[in-house]
Amino acid sequence: MTTTLTAWSIERYGAPEVLTRVTPPMPVPEPTEILIRIRASAITRADGMMRSGRPLFARPFLGLRRPRRNLLGTGLSGEVIAVGDKVTRFALGDAVFGEAGLRFGANASHICLDESGVLMKKPDALSHEDAAGMCDGPLTSYHFLHEIARVRPGQSILVLGGSGSLGSAAVQIASAAGLHVTATCSARNAGLVADLGADRVVDYTREDVIALPNQYDVIFDTIGISSYAVARARLTEDGRYICPVLTLGLLGAMLISRVVGRRRALFAAAGLQPPETLRRHLESLLVMVEAGTLAPLLDRVYPLADLIEAHRYMETGHKRGNVVVT
Ligand SMILES: NC(=O)c1ccc[n+]([C@@H]2O[C@H](COP(=O)([O-])OP(=O)(O)OC[C@H]3O[C@@H](n4cnc5c(N)ncnc54)[C@H](OP(=O)(O)O)[C@@H]3O)[C@@H](O)[C@H]2O)c1
């Protein structure tokens, strides 16, 4: 085995060009760790936030003047090539997927992770490319729909940004849960989003869906394009505006909606839930994959060497589902 691994590092915040290829020593697994040869890893909007240090109010977590963590990437899929002597959940040769979480460093050739983290055996039904994106869109949307909004069959949902990583998963998860799904995207993605399970697709370039006189039990603003103040009028009496993009406006809306009326604005950091909770959600998602009700949407695949290009594309704000490097 080689003695070094290939990874990408950031010493300062900035545009994709701040990413630098590095070759740190190959880690040796601690007793409860596994060493994974990474076959595919995801490039997400959260990675863009880590790299750019934006929005600024995230800096206390990311590092005030420079990144606290130098290596990038969380979602990954690969094979176990070494195990610590106390590992019980995995064995040499297992195909696994999951996320590195706050350890980062998934955009690399290898990584050592504790077996108690968000790691699962990869079924054959999922390619490494599809599995690498499972912890971004599918896992986050599952958490928002089932834990935060607690959706029920027969409810109606509006998904803003239905063709993105979170949106494409949300449309499938909501449809499988028996909701009536309305989703927004541009015309080029309308057919795709309808195929994912949306009952109605609204082209946001032609129509302002919030101005239309419909009511929804849940509005999932996957890209933070609207606000509780605006969307509130389209919520049922006890409807939920759920949004994964934290802003000061959303924070204020969460506080106010807790004390005024029955509608709520809600945010969560899905990746910060306990690993056992996230593994349970992944198990439910794998049941959906097995049943054919969830197929992660894969957009572009880049070689790991082209990480800068992959970041540039991710930041256009128009990717369809997931972008991965292999
Ligand atoms: N809180 C959490 O736990 C958590 C976890 C993961 C991610 N996030 C956050 O969630 C956000 C969404 O991430 P993502 O990866 O799903 O985004 P994304 O994939 O970049 O979303 C892009 C999609 O949004 C659509 N879009 C762009 N402008 C639109 C508009 N005005 N109206 C409707 N759709 C529009 C695009 O469709 P067209 O190309 O058709 O325009 C594109 O398909 C990010 O900010 C990320 O940081 C939060």
The ligand as an ORCA input file, in Angstrom:
! r2SCAN-3c Opt
* xyz 0 1
  N     -29.286     22.590      7.430
  C     -28.739     21.486      6.955
  O     -28.633     20.479      7.652
  C     -28.241     21.436      5.529
  C     -27.731     20.240      5.007
  C     -27.350     20.209      3.660
  C     -27.462     21.360      2.859
  N     -27.924     22.517      3.420
  C     -28.089     23.737      2.598
  O     -29.191     23.508      1.725
  C     -29.067     24.390      0.608
  C     -29.508     23.686     -0.642
  O     -28.505     22.824     -1.071
  P     -28.653     22.021     -2.448
  O     -27.367     21.281     -2.603
  O     -29.915     21.275     -2.488
  O     -28.722     23.198     -3.524
  P     -28.455     23.076     -5.061
  O     -28.372     21.622     -5.457
  O     -27.317     23.943     -5.437
  O     -29.804     23.682     -5.676
  C     -29.762     23.994     -6.983
  C     -31.148     23.886     -7.540
  O     -31.931     25.015     -7.136
  C     -32.720     25.427     -8.236
  N     -32.947     26.872     -8.198
  C     -32.050     27.875     -8.348
  N     -32.678     29.071     -8.205
  C     -33.995     28.788     -7.966
  C     -35.150     29.577     -7.718
  N     -35.109     30.916     -7.718
  N     -36.320     28.933     -7.469
  C     -36.393     27.587     -7.472
  N     -35.337     26.793     -7.716
  C     -34.154     27.388     -7.953
  C     -31.918     25.074     -9.467
  O     -32.851     24.740    -10.462
  P     -32.661     25.303    -11.934
  O     -31.299     24.885    -12.387
  O     -33.788     24.657    -12.656
  O     -32.755     26.820    -11.827
  C     -31.054     23.882     -9.033
  O     -31.535     22.648     -9.520
  C     -27.630     24.915      0.624
  O     -27.623     26.264      1.045
  C     -26.950     24.040      1.665
  O     -25.889     24.707      2.327
  C     -28.308     22.577      4.724
*
